[in-house]
Amino acid sequence: MSIDAPIQPAENQPAENQPAENQPAENQPAENQPAENQPAAARVIDGHKVYGSGDTEIRALDGVTVDFGQGRFTAIMGPSGSGKSTLMHCAAGLDNLTSGSAYIGDTELGSLSDRDLTLLRREQIGFVFQAFNLLPTLTAIENVNLPLTLANRKADAGWLDQIITSTGIGDRLDHRPNELSGGQQQRVAIARALVSRPSIVFADEPTGNLDSVTGGEVLDFLREAVDDLGQTLVLVTHDASAAARADRVLFLADGQIVDQIDQPSADAIFDRIKELGG
């Protein structure tokens, strides 16, 4: 998850022949393409997701276009029902768009068979959820290695050692989930998400079941995973302090991206969420 210095998102690039100092640092439209040195790990183009029809129709996504640049930490926020989890699920290939396109790298997800989509998710995408989703009969290290076991692949020993050291679970590898604290279980889940060296990790409310101290430690590690391990991370959260660790925060309302803040502060995020009714 390794950047030595923050990479400025495309939204902040100055227009041709226009002084950079005249460009605002935040609230640029998310539709802009990433900078040339920051290709997109994932993107959605004119994404629509509609449930039901007629009087019962719900537009969970309504024309969303967004890029998630490589080596960047993006948080997605918005009121309940704004479409943030739907956006994550469609961007990650867990759900299908009604119309529009979703890409991981250069691969358009809608063009894949169910089998190929499953393989892509296993090999190129990591997931961290509020529920840890560890298999209770497996040890911590067996849970970490599960994606590789399913793919009949061996772990890269150096990378495995690095993520075990980074997550701080080295002394718990032989323990089963019921022998681990909530924070330890989530660290195992994060290590599992990283073990296959995915192109991008999607995290949906990963600290929702943790106390504030433990949750803060998990969020700090996710930030370190971007800075020190070069990971690309997309975080869905209701928590302004969690989102403040991101490089960029996207705000959704009624299925549309309505704003963004680059290099955010918790206060700025909280004020914007209040304006949106969150």
Secondary structure, 3 states (H helix, E strand, C coil): CCCCCCCCCHHHCCCCCCCHHHCCCCCCCCCCCCCCCCCEEEEEEEEEEEECCHHHCEEEEEEEEEEEECCCEEEEECCCCCCHHHHHHHHCCCCCCCEEEEEECCEEHHHCCHHHHHHHHHHHEEEEECCCCCCCCCCHHHHHCHHHHHCCCCCCHHHHHHHHHHHCCHHHCCCCHHHCCHHHHHHHHHHHHHCCCCCEEEEECCCCCCCHHHHHHHHHHHHHHHHHHCCCEEEECCCHHHHCCCCEEEEEECCEEEEEEECCCHHHHHHHHHHHCC
